[in-house]
Amino acid sequence: METALNIASGLSDASKPREERDLLEIYPDIDETRLLNVFVVAHSSQSMQSYQDRLLQTNPLMGTLKEPQFRQVESSTKERPTEYHVSRIIGDYGFVDLHSKRSLYNYKPHYHRPFQTNQTETISEVIRHKKKQAEYDMDEQDSLYLEHRNRQPENTLDLSPEVFEIAMTILENLWMDLESQMKSLAGDEETMAIDLDLDGGSNINKYGHDDGIVFGTVDDQKCAVCNDSDGDNTNAIVFCDGCNIAVHQECYGVAFIPEGSWLCRKCMINQHKQFDCCFCPSKTGAFKQLDNSLWSHVVCGLWINELYFANPIYLEPIEGIDSIPKSRWKLTCYICKQKMGACVQCSNRSCFQAYHVTCAKRAQLYMSMTKGFLAAVKDKSTLKSFCDKHTPTDYILTQNEIIDGINKARVYFRDLTLLNLEKDKLDRNKQLNNKLNMFKWKTESNTPIAPRRFSQVLSAKLFEMKLDSIDDNGNLGILRGLGNKPTRTKESYLAELEQMSNDICRYWCLKRESKNGAPLIRKNNNLINTSSILYGSNTLQEVQEKLDFGKTLVADLEKVIHLSDLSLHRQYIQQQLMLADQHLMQTSFFPVSQLIRIILQELTKRYDSKKVLTNWKSRISDVSLKNISNLNDQLQIHSVAQLQKHLNELNQLVVSENKLTNNVVKVCARFYNGFAAKYQDYIEVEADLKQLPAPVHLTAEKVTLVDDLDYSDLSEVDPLDEGAEDKLVAFLGNGKQRRW
C-alpha cells in the first residue's frame, strides 16, 4: 500500500525537478537496508588476458583500436604532509593551525580562515587586523600555476598556497587604494563617461523600460519576464544582487532560493560586462545562454516561436536558433527602425507588422500570456501580441497611451545612438591620452597594469614573512640563515624573491584580464560587519541580554504598527462618512443629476461591460460617453430629455464613423435601444423628483426659503434695500428660476 502511494505521489509530482523529489518516488522498489554485493577481481596477467579475450569476442572492433601510449612524469614538487603546522606569521593573516593543542576553537579538518577578535583589542586595532586578513580564494587555475611554477628547476623558493593567497590579497588591496586615489583625481570626461546611462532612475518616465525596473520601492518592481509584481511563497520574486533585476522563480528557473546573495546567470558569469542579445537591441533584462554560448533574453526565447528551453524547469539553455527562418532575420522593427535580430509579428491574421519583443515591452504593446507562463513554455499558441492598430478593446491602456509608449521607445533608441557616438568619442580620446601618456594604469580593455611599486611592496611583505616551503618535519619553512649555503648568497635569494614578486604581479594582471578587469575579491562580504568589530565574541549572558532587548524593541514596534493600523482605519471610516454626506447632499439638492448618473451606470453595466463604448472617442467631435458623464457631473444636463439628445448625437456619430459590422456600433445600438425602452419610466421618475420639496428655492423674482424651515433658528440680519435685492435676483437667474 505504501509503495502504491509513493508511486502515485511521484506521478502527481512529475512536474517537480529531480533534485526536489524523494528517492523513493524515483525508485519505489529500492531497499535501503540491503547490503551491496562486493566483487573482488584478482589483477593477474592471466585473468587480465582472459578478460581482454572475452572483450574481443563480444566486440571485434576493440581489436582495431590503437593502444594508448604515454610517458609517466614524476612530480618534482614536495607533497604537503597530512599534518602540518602554521607559523605565527601566517596565523596573523587569518590562517588557523588545525592541529595545534593551543587552538581556542575545535575546527573541522578543512580549509578555514575565520575572523577572530580579542576582547582587549580596540576598534582601530581590530579594523587594522581585519584589513590584514587574506581574502583571496584559490581556484584550479591557480593550483596549476603554482604546480608549474614550483616545478621549474631555477625556482629554489617554493610558493605555497597560503603565501600565494596572501600575495594576491595584497595586490588587490593595493589596486583598490590606487583606484580610489585615481577616481578623486579623475577629470570631467571620465565622470561624464560614468554618468552616460539611459536606463534606470528618472529616465524611466522619459524612455520607458523593458526590464521591469521602475523608480520606486521594492514592492513596485515588476518581473522582467511576465511584467507582473504579484508573487507568493511558491513563486516569489527574487532580486539579483549584481544588476537588481527582479524575476519570478518560475519565470527564470530558480528552483531554490539560496541563502544570502543570489546572482542571475549574466552576473554569475561576469557582473561588469554587457552582453548582447542575439534577437533584439536591448542590453538590459533577464538573460540566459544559448546552446552555442551566446546570450538571449528569456522573453525573446519565450515569444519567438522557433526557440524553446531545453530544460523547462531551469529554463536553460535556449535552443532552436537554427530553426529560425531567414525571413524572420530580415524583418525590420517598426518601433526602433532597426533591421537586426529576430522580430515577432502581430497576432492579427491580416497584419504583418514586425517588432522586437523587448521593443514591444518598452512601448507597452498588448502582450498577453492567456494561460500563464508555465503554459506558454509548453504551448506558445497561448501567447498573444498585437500592434498598436489592432490592440483589443479590453486592454488597460488606450490607443493614445500606446502611441505615447512607442514614441518613448523611439526617443530612447535615438538618444542611445547619440550616447554610443559620445562614448566612442570618449574612448578614442582615452586611447589617444594613453598613447601620449607614458604612465598607463589600465589598458584599452580595462585590464590593470601593476606599477613597479606593487612588486616592491610585495617583495618586502614576502621577505617580512620569511616564508619558503615546508620542511621535512611538516613545518612551514622560514628563510633564516640565508647566507649559510656557500653556493647561495643573501643577494641571490633576494633577487629570486624579487623575481617571484614580478611573476605574481604578471599573473595577477592576466587573472584580472580573464575576468575583464573585474575585482578578484568581493569587498561587500559580511566578514567585517559592525557587530563583529564592536562586540566580537559574546558570552551567553551578553547574548541573552541582547535578545531580551531585541524582543522589547519588537514588542514596541508591534504596538506602533497596531496604532498606525487603527489610525488608518479611522481615516478610512472618515472618508466613507464624507462620501456618504456628499452622496446625501447631491441626492437632496440635485436629484435629477443623481437620476441621470444612475441611468448611465445601469446601462453601462448591462450593455457595455467591456468598456467598448466608454473608451470610444470620435475623430471629428468631442461627443463621447465619458464626455456625457462629465457634463452631468458638472450639472450641465438638467433633464432626461437633454440626456436623450446627447445619446442620440452619440449614436449618430458612432454609426457615421464606423462600419456597421464594428463591435462599437453594435454596443452603441444596444445601449441606445435600452435607454429608449425605459424612456417613459425615466420621465415619470423625473417628474416625481421635481415635485419633492427642496431645502432652498431660488426664483427670478426673489430669494425665498421653503416653509418647512424653522425661522427661529436663523440669525437676525438687516433687510436688504430694494436696489440690492434687484441686483441679487439679476445675478442669480437673469429672470429664470434656478433650483438648487
Beta strands, then each sheet from edge to edge (+ up, - down):
strand 1: 237-239
strand 2: 246-248
strand 3: 287-289
strand 4: 295-297
strand 5: 308-309
strand 6: 318-319
strand 7: 344-345
strand 8: 354-355
strand 9: 366-369
strand 10: 383-386
strand 11: 467-470
strand 12: 476-478
strand 13: 696-698
strand 14: 703-705
strand 15: 738-739
sheet 1: 1+ 2-
sheet 2: 3+ 4-
sheet 3: 5+ 6-
sheet 4: 7+ 8-
sheet 5: 9+ 10-
sheet 6: 11+ 12-
sheet 7: 14+ 13- 15+
end
